[in-house]
Amino acid sequence: MAGWLKALAYGAGGVAVAGLAALVALQERLVYVPVLPGLARAYPITPARLRLAYEDVWLRAADGVRLHSWFIRHSPTCRGPTILFFQENAGNIAHRLEFVRLMMQRLQCNVFMLSYRGYGESEGYPSQKGITYDAQAALDHLAQRKDIDTSRIVIFGRSLGGAVGAVLAKNNPDKVAALILENTFTSILDMAGIMLPFLRWFIGGSSSKGPKLLNCVVRSPWSTLDIVGEVKQPILFLSGLQDELVPPSHMKMLYDKAVDHNRNCRFVDFPSGMHMDTWMSGGDRYWRAIQLFLDQYAPEVQSRDASFKSEIAEDDEAGG
């Protein structure tokens, strides 16, 4: 019996060591997937394919990494909000263009799409610290543009993008009007136990009751549950109840944490929504929920509109 117990203990220890080694060596590959299997890193299409007017925007993050992005304008006279869109962890911004095209149609908005470092045409390698720099560079660019209403910049983040967006909103209460989170996880620490169940007793976020002995080796924890309670801006939570990747309970926990500190939170769930198709399965109700949120928390102000039109006219005269 003693020998059997010793063998069991050694076996458990071996699994833990192997899990730790895999986590340390491969964690970025699990969290960030810039290239989908079987596809090239390059963009398969550009917004022009969908007849969207856009410009290539090149940015420099605070650490010097060169980033690529697309600013897609609804129309020259559009006075809608500008959505700063942060994508999920896999693929690149071109894979989200059909969603963005419909978003622009339904919400009458401009959209800024950032390629995280290591994604698309952006340089560097993805990490939490680096992508936080990337997001800040994108927001700083939008905040200094003269051709949009900078008081109506709204962050939209899905999955990993929601974690990115929550950090950016918390850090910039005066630059971001509102935040929209869709199918976002409480933390990568919590997701580790879902992706690799044997790690559940060693890694966990603030909602976990395990010993969390290996949390210290996770380089991209993206602890959204801890961040969302510090966001001052209004937040809309969009949750697909059939999400096969991020448990829908994560979105409810994020909402419960936020609403304890922020009265301007809205939660909308979609019974048939999966991780990537909630915007399709949600139909009109999905877009209506976002539109009502924007109407309430990022409305057009007439005096601002007059000032904006004056600036555009001055720019046109100077350029003409």
Long-range contacts (C-beta under 8 A, 24 or more apart in sequence): 15-198, 16-202, 19-196, 19-198, 19-199, 19-202, 19-214, 20-202, 20-214, 20-217, 22-196, 23-192, 23-196, 23-199, 23-203, 23-214, 23-217, 23-218, 24-217, 27-218, 27-219, 27-220, 28-125, 28-126, 28-127, 28-219, 28-220, 30-195, 31-89, 31-126, 31-160, 31-188, 31-220, 31-222, 32-89, 32-116, 32-118, 32-119, 32-126, 32-160, 32-220, 33-89, 33-90, 33-91, 34-91, 34-92, 34-116, 34-118, 34-119, 34-120, 34-126, 35-91, 36-90, 36-91, 36-95, 39-91, 41-92, 41-120, 42-120, 42-121, 43-92, 43-93, 43-94, 43-120, 43-121, 44-94, 44-95, 45-94, 45-97, 46-70, 46-94, 47-72, 47-97, 47-100, 49-97, 50-97, 50-98, 50-101, 52-97, 52-100, 52-101, 52-104, 57-112, 57-141, 59-134, 59-137, 59-138, 59-141, 60-137, 61-117, 61-124, 61-130, 61-133, 61-134, 61-136, 61-137, 62-133, 62-136, 62-137, 63-130, 63-133, 65-117, 65-122, 65-123, 65-124, 65-130, 65-133, 65-134, 66-122, 66-123, 66-124, 67-114, 67-115, 67-116, 67-117, 67-122, 67-123, 67-134, 67-137, 67-138, 68-115, 68-120, 68-121, 68-122, 69-93, 69-112, 69-113, 69-114, 69-115, 69-138, 69-141, 70-112, 70-113, 71-110, 71-111, 71-112, 72-100, 72-104, 72-110, 72-111, 72-112, 72-113, 73-110, 73-147, 74-104, 74-108, 74-109, 74-110, 78-108, 78-109, 78-110, 79-149, 79-300, 79-305, 79-308, 80-107, 80-108, 80-109, 80-110, 80-152, 80-300, 81-107, 81-109, 81-110, 81-149, 81-152, 81-153, 81-154, 81-177, 81-294, 81-298, 82-109, 82-110, 82-111, 82-112, 82-142, 82-148, 82-149, 82-152, 82-153, 82-154, 83-107, 83-109, 83-110, 83-111, 83-112, 83-154, 83-155, 83-156, 84-112, 84-114, 84-138, 84-139, 84-142, 84-153, 84-154, 84-155, 84-156, 84-165, 84-168, 84-176, 85-111, 85-112, 85-113, 85-114, 85-156, 85-157, 85-161, 86-114, 86-135, 86-155, 86-156, 86-157, 86-158, 86-160, 86-161, 86-162, 86-164, 86-165, 87-113, 87-116, 87-158, 87-160, 87-161, 88-158, 88-159, 88-160, 88-161, 88-276, 89-159, 89-160, 92-119, 92-120, 93-119, 93-120, 94-120, 99-279, 102-279, 103-156, 106-287, 106-290, 106-291, 107-287, 107-290, 107-291, 107-294, 109-154, 109-294, 110-148, 112-138, 112-141, 112-142, 114-138, 116-164, 127-219, 127-220, 128-219, 128-220, 128-221, 128-222, 131-164, 132-164, 132-167, 132-168, 135-164, 135-165, 135-167, 135-168, 136-168, 136-171, 136-172, 139-168, 139-172, 139-175, 139-176, 143-175, 146-311, 146-312, 146-315, 147-312, 147-315, 149-300, 149-304, 149-305, 149-308, 150-175, 151-177, 151-301, 151-304, 152-177, 152-298, 152-300, 153-177, 154-178, 154-179, 154-180, 154-294, 154-298, 155-179, 155-180, 156-180, 156-182, 157-181, 157-182, 157-184, 158-182, 158-183, 158-184, 159-183, 159-184, 159-185, 159-245, 159-246, 159-275, 160-184, 160-222, 162-224, 163-187, 163-188, 163-222, 163-224, 163-227, 164-222, 166-224, 166-227, 166-228, 166-231, 167-227, 169-231, 169-233, 169-235, 170-227, 170-230, 170-231, 170-232, 173-232, 173-233, 176-233, 177-233, 177-234, 177-297, 177-298, 178-233, 178-234, 178-235, 178-236, 178-293, 178-294, 178-297, 178-298, 179-231, 179-233, 179-234, 179-235, 179-236, 180-235, 180-236, 180-238, 180-290, 180-293, 181-228, 181-235, 181-236, 181-237, 181-238, 181-251, 181-254, 182-237, 182-238, 182-239, 182-240, 182-278, 182-279, 183-238, 183-239, 183-240, 183-243, 183-245, 183-246, 183-251, 183-273, 183-275, 183-278, 184-224, 184-246, 184-250, 184-251, 184-254, 185-222, 185-224, 185-246, 185-250, 186-223, 186-224, 186-225, 186-250, 186-253, 186-254, 187-221, 187-222, 187-223, 187-224, 187-225, 187-226, 188-218, 188-220, 188-221, 188-222, 188-223, 189-215, 189-218, 189-221, 189-223, 190-225, 190-250, 191-246, 192-218, 194-247, 207-253, 224-254, 225-253, 225-254, 225-257, 228-254, 228-257, 228-258, 229-257, 229-258, 229-260, 229-261, 229-262, 230-261, 231-258, 231-262, 232-262, 233-264, 233-297, 234-262, 234-264, 234-265, 234-266, 234-293, 234-296, 234-297, 235-262, 235-264, 235-265, 235-266, 236-265, 236-266, 236-268, 236-289, 236-290, 236-293, 237-265, 237-266, 237-267, 237-268, 238-268, 238-269, 238-270, 238-278, 238-282, 238-286, 238-289, 238-290, 239-267, 239-268, 239-269, 239-270, 239-273, 239-278, 240-269, 240-270, 240-272, 240-273, 240-274, 240-275, 240-277, 240-278, 240-281, 240-282, 241-269, 241-270, 241-271, 241-272, 241-273, 242-271, 242-272, 242-273, 242-274, 243-273, 243-274, 243-275, 243-278, 244-274, 244-275, 245-275, 246-275, 264-297, 266-293
